[in-house]
Structure formats: C-alpha cells, structure tokens
C-alpha cells in the first residue's frame, strides 16, 4: 500500500541543502540570524495561472524545509488566487505579518538589483515573437535569416536566465519527489469544511477529485500558440489537451459504487454534470479556490489531464492519475503515487498511430500539440476505467512497477538527452537525470513491452 506522507518528519534522499539550487522565483533573505525563503513569481504574469502558483509555492516551501529556513509568500499586487496564502507547511514557519512581508519584499528585490534585471523580459519575449513572425512571412536571404535567428536565440537565452538564474529545469523534480507536509491553516480548514458540508460533501466519505480540461478557461485566447515550436503545421494549440467529461462517467460510476464522493471542479463555463454521487463544484455558484484546495487536500486521488490541477496536486500531496496526456516527459509524475496515460496520437501525414517509441522522438517533441501535424484522440471510457482501476490497485496494494514501466521510464530519460536543446523539453526535463518515481499506465506500456519480445517480470520501483 502506498503510504501517506509523514507530516512529522521529512527526508528527501535526492537533494542536499549544500548543492540544491534555489527554485525559480524564490530568493533567500537573511534578517539577522534568521533566513527566509521569499517565494515570488518567477516571471511577470506567471502567477496569473493557478497551476504555476502551486508549483512555485511547493518548490519554495520544500526548499525552505530543506535548508531549515522560514518562508514568506509575496504575490504580485494583482493576485487572483489568495487561497494559496492560507497554506501552512510542517517544519516551515510562515511569515504573514504585513510589516515583515514588506521588509522581505524589499530585501528580495535588492537581491535582484531592485528588480531592474527583469524589467526588459516582456519586451524581449514580444521582440522574439515578432521576429519569428517576420521570418515566417518573408522570404529572406539565408545569411539574413540566420542572423535574425541568432538574435532571437540571444533574446530567449537572456530571458530564460532571468526566469531561473541558477540554471536547471523549471520543474525541480528532485525537490518535490517526496511530499512536503502542507495543509490549510486551521481557520481556512474550518471555513472550507463548512462550505463543503453545504454542498453535500460528507466529511466521513472518501473523496476523489476530477478535472477534464475544456476550452472555456482560455476562451478569449486559446487559439494556436506559435510561440513555442515551429509554425510549419500551424503551431501549438492548447485545445489538444482538452477532453470530454462524458468519457469519464464509467470510471466515476465505479468510484461512486465503491463509496467515494466524486468532486468535479474547474471553471464555470464547463459542461454541467448531473450524476448520482458526483458534486459538480465547477458550475456551482459556491465554487471557490479555497474549497478546491480543501477537496484536493482531502482527496484519495485526482483524475486530471495536463492542466492546472496537475501541478496543484503536488502542493496538496494528492496522488495523481493523469489521463489524456500529450507530453510523456513534461507530464511524467515525479512521485510514487502518480500514473500517466497518453492520448492516442495519429500522424496526419502518414495516417500512422504513434507508438510509445514515437513519443520519444525529437520530431514529436518538436511538433507536439501541433494539430496540423498530429491528431489527438481522447482516451476512451474503457481506457480511463482501466487507469482508475490501476490507480486503486496502486494505492490499496502498492503494486510494483512492471518491467515495461521501468524500461519506458529509462527510455524517457534517454529521449530527453537527445531533445534537451528544445526549450519546452528543457523546461520540464528530468532534474539532473531524475524523471520521477511515477509510472506509465499498464494499459499502454504492457502491450508495448510485449512487442519487444522480452519477459515481463515485476520489478521494484526505481529509487
């Protein structure tokens, strides 16, 4: 059986206080003999996204616990997610007094030379975008085209160094591989529990949370994103990560039959769900970010795709089942209680359905989420049901990795080494060779491994 995190003691054998880089956005400030990890957004505008806040917050809290420091959260002036300010962490005193926060904000800005080093980053980002668009629209001579691309690369490199001056991937997988003892403050916990009871979320029944991404979250801007990747096939489209909640229904019915309350959350534009045993928090007028955090903290596990909750669960220590994946490296779960299942992907040029080996190629990493190149087919109800059954098996019995799951993890790390020059791969890459303790779904990996003609003997999970 997978054990819940130990909130009394925290040991992470993967990291050492002496050589672990400060996470993106965080700064260590000394006030007298007291050290404080100031957690801020790593790049202007990043904390407008629910998932980025959670990821940078849990990395900052984990680092503070690692070095034995206090922590302070200093959000931007226009902060849309104040519920995160109600999170506590075992072993990490949280600074909340306004005068102290003002002082820490000023001290951390001084570390950045008054913040002037990051002032030009939005300009650099827009400049690189405009130059890429100009190269695409005009037939430039090769020497000119080469020179322009060198300018674009310089702009990107400068901005990326500002985002993470210590180097390394954005996602510090080693640092968060072991759950950190986070929880809501007592006052926030009581308030959220009252709201949950009013929505018929009983405190004495186990919860499973579910999120199926729909287009409404980015209704105004969810067009094709040609900033990352090449524009030959239309650029990235966020809609490739979307899914229909109806395909989850057989799995949700199974959970309800086993005594779970299923809480569906997301944004108010989502398709309403009216189903026995399912509380549709997404379309409820009582929906709130604090209540979503409360449900995640109390959830047996989360079913989600590649969207914000995928990152939030690392803050709330919620076991993670990712379905409808599109990125086998970026979505790979860092913790032992994580499972990933990919969508079925078809190459539009050849009509071929991609294999697990095809996902590892540099070509796929270059053009992933480009709907002009690849067609993304959602997981079927049977596939999602099989993944949920595997997740229950993992949590109840602690089933070890199969040989295929271990082998594919090794292949993913090797694939990163071949594609690490791609910005999006490098951002969510293995952290100094560590991809994660999680696993790919047996439903997809075992047939792939059987095709290799090797024996499938259960092996212990990688340590």
C-alpha positions, 0 to 999 in steps of 0.5 A, spaced: 500 500 500 502 506 498 503 510 504 501 517 506 506 522 507 509 523 514 507 530 516 512 529 522 518 528 519 521 529 512 527 526 508 528 527 501 534 522 499 535 526 492 537 533 494 542 536 499 541 543 502 549 544 500 548 543 492 540 544 491 539 550 487 534 555 489 527 554 485 525 559 480 522 565 483 524 564 490 530 568 493 533 567 500 533 573 505 537 573 511 534 578 517 539 577 522 540 570 524 534 568 521 533 566 513 527 566 509 525 563 503 521 569 499 517 565 494 515 570 488 513 569 481 518 567 477 516 571 471 511 577 470 504 574 469 506 567 471 502 567 477 496 569 473 495 561 472 493 557 478 497 551 476 504 555 476 502 558 483 502 551 486 508 549 483 512 555 485 509 555 492 511 547 493 518 548 490 519 554 495 516 551 501 520 544 500 526 548 499 525 552 505 524 545 509 530 543 506 535 548 508 531 549 515 529 556 513 522 560 514 518 562 508 514 568 506 509 568 500 509 575 496 504 575 490 504 580 485 499 586 487 494 583 482 493 576 485 487 572 483 488 566 487 489 568 495 487 561 497 494 559 496 496 564 502 492 560 507 497 554 506 501 552 512 507 547 511 510 542 517 517 544 519 516 551 515 514 557 519 510 562 515 511 569 515 504 573 514 505 579 518 504 585 513 510 589 516 515 583 515 512 581 508 514 588 506 521 588 509 522 581 505 519 584 499 524 589 499 530 585 501 528 580 495 528 585 490 535 588 492 537 581 491 535 582 484 538 589 483 531 592 485 528 588 480 531 592 474 534 585 471 527 583 469 524 589 467 526 588 459 523 580 459 516 582 456 519 586 451 524 581 449 519 575 449 514 580 444 521 582 440 522 574 439 515 573 437 515 578 432 521 576 429 519 569 428 513 572 425 517 576 420 521 570 418 515 566 417 512 571 412 518 573 408 522 570 404 529 572 406 536 571 404 539 565 408 545 569 411 539 574 413 535 569 416 540 566 420 542 572 423 535 574 425 535 567 428 541 568 432 538 574 435 532 571 437 536 565 440 540 571 444 533 574 446 530 567 449 537 565 452 537 572 456 530 571 458 530 564 460 536 566 465 532 571 468 526 566 469 531 561 473 538 564 474 541 558 477 540 554 471 536 547 471 529 545 469 523 549 471 520 543 474 525 541 480 523 534 480 528 532 485 525 537 490 518 535 490 519 527 489 517 526 496 511 530 499 512 536 503 507 536 509 502 542 507 495 543 509 490 549 510 491 553 516 486 551 521 481 557 520 481 556 512 480 548 514 474 550 518 471 555 513 472 550 507 469 544 511 463 548 512 462 550 505 463 543 503 458 540 508 453 545 504 454 542 498 453 535 500 460 533 501 460 528 507 466 529 511 466 521 513 466 519 505 472 518 501 473 523 496 476 523 489 477 529 485 476 530 477 478 535 472 477 534 464 480 540 461 475 544 456 476 550 452 472 555 456 478 557 461 482 560 455 476 562 451 478 569 449 485 566 447 486 559 446 487 559 439 494 556 436 500 558 440 506 559 435 510 561 440 513 555 442 515 550 436 515 551 429 509 554 425 510 549 419 503 545 421 500 551 424 503 551 431 501 549 438 494 549 440 492 548 447 485 545 445 489 538 444 489 537 451 482 538 452 477 532 453 470 530 454 467 529 461 462 524 458 468 519 457 469 519 464 462 517 467 464 509 467 470 510 471 466 515 476 460 510 476 465 505 479 468 510 484 461 512 486 459 504 487 465 503 491 463 509 496 467 515 494 464 522 493 466 524 486 468 532 486 468 535 479 471 542 479 474 547 474 471 553 471 464 555 470 463 555 463 464 547 463 459 542 461 454 541 467 454 534 470 448 531 473 450 524 476 448 520 482 454 521 487 458 526 483 458 534 486 459 538 480 463 544 484 465 547 477 458 550 475 456 551 482 455 558 484 459 556 491 465 554 487 471 557 490 479 556 490 479 555 497 474 549 497 478 546 491 484 546 495 480 543 501 477 537 496 484 536 493 487 536 500 482 531 502 482 527 496 484 519 495 486 521 488 485 526 482 483 524 475 486 530 471 489 531 464 495 536 463 492 542 466 492 546 472 490 541 477 496 537 475 501 541 478 496 543 484 496 536 486 503 536 488 502 542 493 496 538 496 500 531 496 494 528 492 496 522 488 495 523 481 492 519 475 493 523 469 489 521 463 489 524 456 496 526 456 500 529 450 507 530 453 510 523 456 516 527 459 513 534 461 507 530 464 511 524 467 509 524 475 515 525 479 512 521 485 510 514 487 503 515 487 502 518 480 500 514 473 500 517 466 496 515 460 497 518 453 492 520 448 492 516 442 496 520 437 495 519 429 500 522 424 496 526 419 501 525 414 502 518 414 495 516 417 500 512 422 498 511 430 504 513 434 507 508 438 510 509 445 517 509 441 514 515 437 513 519 443 520 519 444 522 522 438 525 529 437 520 530 431 514 529 436 517 533 441 518 538 436 511 538 433 507 536 439 500 539 440 501 541 433 494 539 430 496 540 423 501 535 424 498 530 429 491 528 431 489 527 438 484 522 440 481 522 447 482 516 451 476 512 451 471 510 457 474 503 457 481 506 457 480 511 463 476 505 467 482 501 466 487 507 469 482 508 475 482 501 476 490 501 476 490 507 480 486 503 486 490 497 485 496 502 486 494 505 492 490 499 496 496 494 494 502 498 492 503 494 486 510 494 483 512 497 477 512 492 471 518 491 467 515 495 461 514 501 466 521 501 468 524 500 461 519 506 458 521 510 464 529 509 462 527 510 455 524 517 457 530 519 460 534 517 454 529 521 449 530 527 453 538 527 452 537 527 445 531 533 445 534 537 451 536 543 446 528 544 445 526 549 450 519 546 452 523 539 453 528 543 457 523 546 461 520 540 464 526 535 463 528 530 468 532 534 474 539 532 473 537 525 470 531 524 475 524 523 471 520 521 477 518 515 481 511 515 477 509 510 472 506 509 465 499 506 465 499 498 464 494 499 459 499 502 454 506 500 456 504 492 457 502 491 450 508 495 448 513 491 452 510 485 449 512 487 442 519 487 444 519 480 445 522 480 452 519 477 459 515 481 463 517 480 470 515 485 476 520 489 478 521 494 484 520 501 483 526 505 481 529 509 487 
